[in-house]
Amino acid sequence: MTSSTPSSARRSRLDALASRVETTDDRPTLAVESPYDARTLGSVPTCTPADVESAFARAREAQAEWADRPLDERIAVFDRFHDRLLDAKSDVLDLAQAETGKSRLDAHEELVDVAATARYYANNAAEYLASRRRRGAIPLLTRVVEHRHPVGVVGVISPWNYPITLAVSDAIPALVAGNAAVLKPDEGTPFTALRLAELLVESGLPADLLPVVTGRGPDLGEALVAEADHVCFTGSTEVGRTVAENAGRQLTDCSLELGGKNPLLVLADADVDAAARGAARGCFANAGQLCISAERVYVDSSVRDAFLDAFVRETRRLSLGASYDYDADVGSLASEAQLEKVESHVEDAREKGATVLTGGRRRTDAGPYFYDPTVLTDVTPEMTLSGEETFGPVAAVYEASGIADAVERANEGPYGLTASVWAEDTTRAEQAAARIEAGSVSINDAYAAAWASLDAPMGGVGDSGLGRRHGEEGMVRFTEPQTVATQHGGPIVRPEGVSRRLWVGLMEANVRVSKWLSSFTRR
């Protein structure tokens, strides 16, 4: 595939994917544009709240049978999906690139991530969902078991920037746990989501277990939140607050991964060249349209000049291109609106005294929405990009006077999603990382070390969100715990003939004995 303009065969394929969207009546269509050339790829139905309600009704009916299936049968679907996804690599990558304009390397990282997520939860679901013995009220007489039951139907609202990963990485553990899910992808990236749903069905997932509704978020979001038993949302903090508010009125639990203004710290003993290479990847991957990318770089004053030289050099080496092979390092921004936001942030900084060391310009030679990876210094608090998330290929470098200063400045602002620390002394780096207010910190890596460690939870603090994906938390959030306590030898009530005073003494003795016994099992 060398052009985002679809051939008649590809147009037919996209129409077939769009036909997977079920609506309750005829709907107008919504055009999907490719950022590579601003041409229309295809169109999908513009769903309505009635279509969302219908999707949830179908999903609820399918979920009852799915939850009754043995766990091994559910797991087998995702073992097959892992292989089918990798086998369908070229098709899925082409779709993701056509819809987002990202480089093939960035799209490939998504695909590998989803395959690894499917494998991880297939391998660990039996442990995470198993019923567990818990300590009872009275030793030997009270037997307590905790069960995990699926919550029902999960609503997933996914963004445009990572249409492979974020369409299904939350749905996978939810489905393995016995839930259904209704997926609402961003209106700019519906075809990738529909292809992933198709692959899951081909792997044995019942079709009604993962309905996809297409259309605009403001039109469908409220209905989706109202119908869901758990809501997963990835996107801006502003919209996340609205999702959380609506979910709160329904007393519905939600997981939110929101904005970030992530810091990268280069300490005095860092390998400057390695840090510069890592920063170039961490700041400009996916053209900076990555919630866990770094936008603020704090460099110890003793290595500032050396790091800046190396960072600018590495940034200038990055190649831009609208390519369906692996030649380009950096792809396009997703839209004219995204490009205008990036341009406005950089121009505002320039006008207020910032220095642009490299980049800072639109690259129409590469495509309509390309922007050069940009490095700035002399950024001050009154500049918009100082505190507001740019979500583009723009990094501001600041000088720090030691570890304490770097950590303090890293903690400025309302966000706390990820951070990165570079140092030869990893013990000191880990101590600094523990003081950074972020959900995850990578040391001597930009973000992949934490993100790809699927056994560890991933999420944000502060304005960066609620809840966690990955690890055990990433699955049990889609379950309701149930406690079943079996009392042997009669109920816990005062027996006939036992005085109230003696009963009080017996209860106190039980508490004391329990404390003594627990002293042998403390961890």
WOCOR-V752704 format. One record per backbone hydrogen bond with DSSP energy under -1.0 kcal/mol. NH is the residue of the N-H (numbers start at 0). CO is the residue of the C=O. If there is no record, write none. Layout:
NH;CO  NH;CO
This chain:
10;6  11;7  12;8  13;9  14;10  15;11  16;12  17;13  18;14  19;16  20;17  29;43  31;41  33;38  37;33  40;31  43;29  45;27  46;44  46;213  51;47  52;48  53;49  54;50  55;51  56;52  57;53  58;54  59;55  60;56  61;57  62;58  63;59  65;61  66;62  68;65  73;69  74;70  75;71  76;72  78;74  79;75  80;76  81;77  82;78  83;79  84;80  85;81  86;82  87;83  88;85  91;87  92;88  93;89  94;90  95;91  96;92  97;93  98;94  99;95  100;96  106;102  107;103  108;104  109;105  110;106  111;107  112;108  113;109  114;110  115;111  116;112  117;113  118;114  119;115  120;116  121;117  122;118  123;119  124;120  127;123  128;124  131;145  133;143  140;137  141;137  142;485  144;483  145;131  146;481  148;479  150;477  153;179  154;229  155;181  156;231  157;183  165;161  167;163  168;164  171;167  173;169  174;170  175;171  176;172  177;174  178;173  179;151  180;208  181;153  182;210  183;155  188;185  193;189  194;190  195;191  196;192  197;193  198;194  199;195  200;196  201;197  202;198  203;200  204;199  208;205  209;206  212;182  219;215  220;216  223;219  224;220  225;221  226;222  227;223  228;152  230;252  231;154  232;254  233;156  234;256  239;235  240;236  241;237  242;238  243;239  244;240  245;241  246;242  247;243  248;244  249;245  250;247  251;246  254;230  255;465  256;232  257;463  263;295  264;419  265;297  266;421  269;266  271;269  274;270  275;271  276;272  277;273  278;274  279;275  280;276  281;277  282;278  283;279  284;280  286;283  287;284  288;285  289;287  292;289  293;281  294;261  295;261  296;395  297;263  298;397  299;265  300;399  302;299  306;302  307;303  308;304  309;305  310;306  311;307  312;308  313;309  314;310  315;311  316;312  317;314  320;329  322;320  328;318  329;318  331;100  332;368  338;334  339;335  340;336  341;337  342;338  343;339  344;340  345;341  346;342  347;343  348;344  349;345  350;346  351;347  352;349  353;348  354;376  356;374  357;374  362;369  365;362  366;362  371;360  373;392  374;357  375;394  376;354  382;379  385;382  387;383  393;391  394;373  395;294  396;375  397;296  399;298  405;401  406;402  407;403  408;404  409;405  410;406  411;408  418;439  419;262  420;441  421;264  425;423  428;424  429;425  430;426  431;427  432;428  433;429  434;431  435;432  437;435  438;415  439;416  441;418  443;420  450;446  451;447  453;451  455;452  457;468  460;415  462;413  463;460  464;461  465;255  468;457  470;453  473;469  474;471  475;471  476;472  477;474  478;475  479;148  481;146  483;144  485;142  487;140  492;490  497;494  502;498  503;499  504;500  505;501  506;502  507;503  508;504  509;505  510;506  511;507  512;508  513;509  514;510  515;511  516;512  517;513  518;514  519;516  520;517
